[in-house]
Amino acid sequence: MTSQINGLNQGNRNANDGIAMAQTAEGAMEEITGMLQRMRTLSSQSANGTNTTADRQALQQEVDQLSQEITRVSNDTTFGGKKLLDGNAAVAAGVNIQVGSDANQIISFKLSFSFSVDGLKTASGSTLATTGSGAATLVDISTSTNAQSVLGGIDKLIRQVDSKRAELGAVQNRLESTIRNQSNISENVSAARSRVRDADFAVETANLTQFNILQQASSTILTQANARPQGALSLLRG
């Protein structure tokens, strides 16, 4: 019982760590979604025919900053020293949370692509206009045509992020449910263990009391047996 209780309690600690990790990743994704939404607004503004080249250049500067910030968040979001959103092999293969007291009782989730602009474009299959490559990829709204392209393609990036956010939300719900269930099991097993220990203590106490009574009775009988010859000898001497 003790092994099971210890395993359940450790599993709950692991599950809480898993929730914290998922919340860290989901919080960063929320920021990325917000920046993509802002890019969409700027794209719509740039696509308007009333804008001059200078107007679009000013809008492009903000989009560049947003693109760079999205990539920075993707590269720098970590939990316990583990990068979560850059598509590295460790998280792409799957993060396994050991939630039970026995082997293979795990809850897993994957973050199998980079959440940089380039990574999201590739993962979503979007054809929105960009410049540069890799970590230097920037969304391009510098012309009306490019702005239209971004308007048509950025929603795929947003859906890609939101889909993963929903998945992580479901994982958090599973972990929270597991914690509640295992806390209940641990409490019941602990109560059962206490009943067994209390019963054993009562039995041992009764046995000890019985032993003490028998020992005292034996001592009394022995004392009385030794006293009888002494009494007879005293009578003979008298």
C-alpha positions as CSV (number, residue, x, y, z in Angstrom):
1,M,0.0,0.0,0.0
2,T,2.8,2.4,0.9
3,S,4.4,1.9,-2.6
4,Q,1.1,2.6,-4.3
5,I,0.5,5.7,-2.2
6,N,4.0,7.1,-2.9
7,G,3.6,6.4,-6.6
8,L,0.2,8.1,-6.8
9,N,1.5,11.2,-4.9
10,Q,4.5,11.4,-7.1
11,G,2.3,11.0,-10.2
12,N,0.3,14.0,-9.1
13,R,3.4,16.1,-8.6
14,N,4.4,15.0,-12.2
15,A,1.0,15.9,-13.5
16,N,1.2,19.4,-11.9
17,D,4.5,19.9,-13.6
18,G,2.9,18.8,-16.8
19,I,0.1,21.4,-16.4
20,A,2.7,24.1,-15.7
21,M,4.6,23.2,-18.8
22,A,1.4,23.1,-21.0
23,Q,0.3,26.5,-19.5
24,T,3.7,28.0,-20.3
25,A,3.5,26.8,-23.9
26,E,-0.2,27.8,-24.3
27,G,0.5,31.3,-22.8
28,A,3.3,31.9,-25.4
29,M,0.9,30.7,-28.2
30,E,-1.7,33.2,-27.0
31,E,0.8,36.0,-27.5
32,I,1.7,34.7,-30.9
33,T,-2.0,34.6,-31.9
34,G,-2.4,38.2,-30.8
35,M,0.6,39.2,-32.9
36,L,-0.8,37.4,-35.9
37,Q,-4.1,39.1,-35.5
38,R,-2.4,42.4,-35.4
39,M,-0.5,41.5,-38.6
40,R,-3.9,40.7,-40.2
41,T,-5.2,44.1,-39.3
42,L,-2.1,45.8,-40.7
43,S,-2.4,43.7,-43.9
44,S,-5.9,44.9,-44.4
45,Q,-4.8,48.5,-43.9
46,S,-1.9,48.0,-46.4
47,A,-4.2,46.4,-49.0
48,N,-6.3,49.6,-49.1
49,G,-5.7,51.5,-52.4
50,T,-5.6,54.9,-50.7
51,N,-2.2,54.1,-49.1
52,T,1.0,55.6,-50.5
53,T,4.3,53.7,-50.7
54,A,5.4,55.6,-47.6
55,D,2.3,54.5,-45.7
56,R,3.0,50.9,-46.6
57,Q,6.6,51.2,-45.5
58,A,5.5,52.4,-42.1
59,L,3.1,49.5,-41.8
60,Q,5.8,47.1,-42.9
61,Q,8.1,48.3,-40.2
62,E,5.6,47.2,-37.5
63,V,5.0,43.9,-39.3
64,D,8.7,43.3,-39.3
65,Q,8.9,43.9,-35.6
66,L,6.0,41.5,-35.0
67,S,7.5,38.9,-37.3
68,Q,10.8,39.0,-35.3
69,E,9.0,38.9,-32.0
70,I,7.0,35.8,-33.0
71,T,10.3,34.1,-33.9
72,R,11.9,35.2,-30.7
73,V,9.0,33.9,-28.6
74,S,9.2,30.6,-30.5
75,N,12.9,30.3,-29.8
76,D,12.9,31.5,-26.2
77,T,9.9,29.9,-24.6
78,T,11.3,27.3,-22.1
79,F,10.2,25.2,-19.2
80,G,12.8,23.7,-16.9
81,G,15.5,24.5,-19.4
82,K,13.5,22.7,-22.2
83,K,12.6,24.8,-25.3
84,L,8.9,24.2,-26.1
85,L,8.1,26.0,-29.4
86,D,11.1,25.8,-31.6
87,G,10.3,22.4,-33.0
88,N,13.4,20.7,-31.5
89,A,13.5,16.9,-31.5
90,A,12.9,16.5,-27.8
91,V,9.4,18.0,-27.9
92,A,8.6,17.0,-31.4
93,A,8.9,13.3,-30.4
94,G,6.5,13.9,-27.6
95,V,6.5,15.0,-24.0
96,N,5.5,12.1,-21.7
97,I,4.1,12.9,-18.3
98,Q,4.3,9.9,-15.9
99,V,1.0,10.3,-14.0
100,G,0.5,6.9,-12.5
101,S,2.2,4.7,-10.0
102,D,3.0,2.0,-12.6
103,A,4.9,1.8,-15.8
104,N,3.4,3.3,-19.0
105,Q,0.7,5.3,-17.1
106,I,1.5,8.4,-19.1
107,I,-0.2,11.4,-20.8
108,S,1.6,12.8,-23.8
109,F,1.6,15.8,-26.1
110,K,3.7,16.9,-29.1
111,L,4.9,20.2,-30.3
112,S,6.2,19.0,-33.6
113,F,6.8,22.2,-35.5
114,S,8.4,25.6,-34.9
115,F,6.1,28.5,-34.0
116,S,8.3,31.0,-35.9
117,V,6.9,32.7,-38.9
118,D,8.7,30.3,-41.2
119,G,7.7,27.3,-39.1
120,L,4.0,28.2,-39.0
121,K,3.9,29.0,-42.7
122,T,5.4,25.6,-43.5
123,A,3.2,23.7,-41.0
124,S,0.0,25.4,-42.1
125,G,0.7,25.2,-45.9
126,S,0.0,28.9,-46.2
127,T,1.3,30.8,-49.2
128,L,1.3,34.3,-47.6
129,A,4.0,36.7,-48.9
130,T,7.3,36.6,-46.9
131,T,10.8,37.8,-47.3
132,G,14.0,36.1,-46.0
133,S,14.2,32.5,-44.8
134,G,14.5,30.5,-41.7
135,A,14.7,32.6,-38.5
136,A,14.9,35.7,-40.7
137,T,11.6,35.2,-42.4
138,L,9.4,38.3,-42.3
139,V,5.8,38.7,-43.4
140,D,5.7,41.1,-46.4
141,I,2.9,43.6,-46.8
142,S,5.0,46.2,-48.6
143,T,2.7,46.2,-51.7
144,S,-1.0,45.9,-52.2
145,T,-0.6,42.5,-53.8
146,N,1.5,41.2,-51.0
147,A,-0.9,42.5,-48.4
148,Q,-3.7,40.7,-50.2
149,S,-1.6,37.5,-50.1
150,V,-1.1,37.9,-46.4
151,L,-4.8,38.6,-45.8
152,G,-5.6,35.4,-47.7
153,G,-2.9,33.3,-45.9
154,I,-2.4,34.5,-42.4
155,D,-5.7,32.9,-41.1
156,K,-4.0,29.5,-41.7
157,L,-1.2,30.5,-39.4
158,I,-3.8,31.6,-36.8
159,R,-5.7,28.4,-37.1
160,Q,-2.5,26.4,-36.8
161,V,-1.7,28.1,-33.5
162,D,-5.2,27.9,-32.1
163,S,-5.5,24.2,-33.0
164,K,-2.4,23.5,-30.9
165,R,-3.7,25.7,-28.1
166,A,-6.9,23.7,-28.0
167,E,-4.9,20.5,-27.9
168,L,-2.9,21.7,-24.9
169,G,-6.1,22.8,-23.2
170,A,-7.4,19.3,-23.5
171,V,-4.2,17.9,-22.1
172,Q,-4.4,20.2,-19.1
173,N,-8.0,19.1,-18.5
174,R,-6.9,15.4,-18.6
175,L,-4.1,16.1,-16.2
176,E,-6.4,18.0,-13.8
177,S,-8.9,15.1,-13.9
178,T,-6.1,12.6,-13.3
179,I,-4.9,14.6,-10.2
180,R,-8.4,14.6,-8.8
181,N,-8.9,10.9,-9.4
182,Q,-5.5,9.9,-8.0
183,S,-5.9,12.1,-5.0
184,N,-9.1,10.3,-4.2
185,I,-7.4,6.9,-4.6
186,S,-4.5,7.9,-2.5
187,E,-6.8,9.1,0.2
188,N,-8.7,5.9,0.3
189,V,-5.7,3.7,0.2
190,S,-4.1,5.7,3.0
191,A,-7.2,5.3,5.1
192,A,-7.1,1.5,4.4
193,R,-3.5,1.4,5.4
194,S,-4.3,3.3,8.6
195,R,-7.0,0.8,9.5
196,V,-4.7,-2.1,9.0
197,R,-2.0,-0.5,11.1
198,D,-4.6,0.4,13.8
199,A,-5.9,-3.1,13.8
200,D,-2.4,-4.5,14.1
201,F,-1.6,-2.2,17.0
202,A,-4.8,-3.2,18.8
203,V,-3.9,-6.9,18.4
204,E,-0.4,-6.4,19.6
205,T,-1.5,-4.3,22.6
206,A,-4.0,-7.1,23.6
207,N,-1.2,-9.7,23.2
208,L,1.1,-7.7,25.3
209,T,-1.5,-7.2,28.0
210,Q,-2.2,-11.0,28.0
211,F,1.5,-11.8,28.3
212,N,1.9,-9.4,31.2
213,I,-1.1,-11.0,33.0
214,L,0.3,-14.5,32.5
215,Q,3.8,-13.4,33.6
216,Q,2.4,-11.8,36.8
217,A,0.3,-14.9,37.5
218,S,3.3,-17.2,37.0
219,S,5.4,-15.0,39.4
220,T,2.6,-15.2,42.0
221,I,2.3,-18.9,41.8
222,L,6.1,-19.3,42.0
223,T,6.2,-17.1,45.1
224,Q,3.4,-19.0,46.8
225,A,5.1,-22.3,46.0
226,N,8.4,-21.2,47.5
227,A,6.6,-19.9,50.6
228,R,4.9,-23.2,51.5
229,P,8.1,-25.2,52.4
230,Q,9.4,-22.3,54.4
231,G,6.1,-22.3,56.4
232,A,6.4,-26.0,57.1
233,L,10.0,-25.7,58.2
234,S,9.0,-23.0,60.7
235,L,6.4,-25.2,62.2
236,L,8.9,-28.0,62.7
237,R,11.3,-25.7,64.4
238,G,8.6,-24.4,66.7
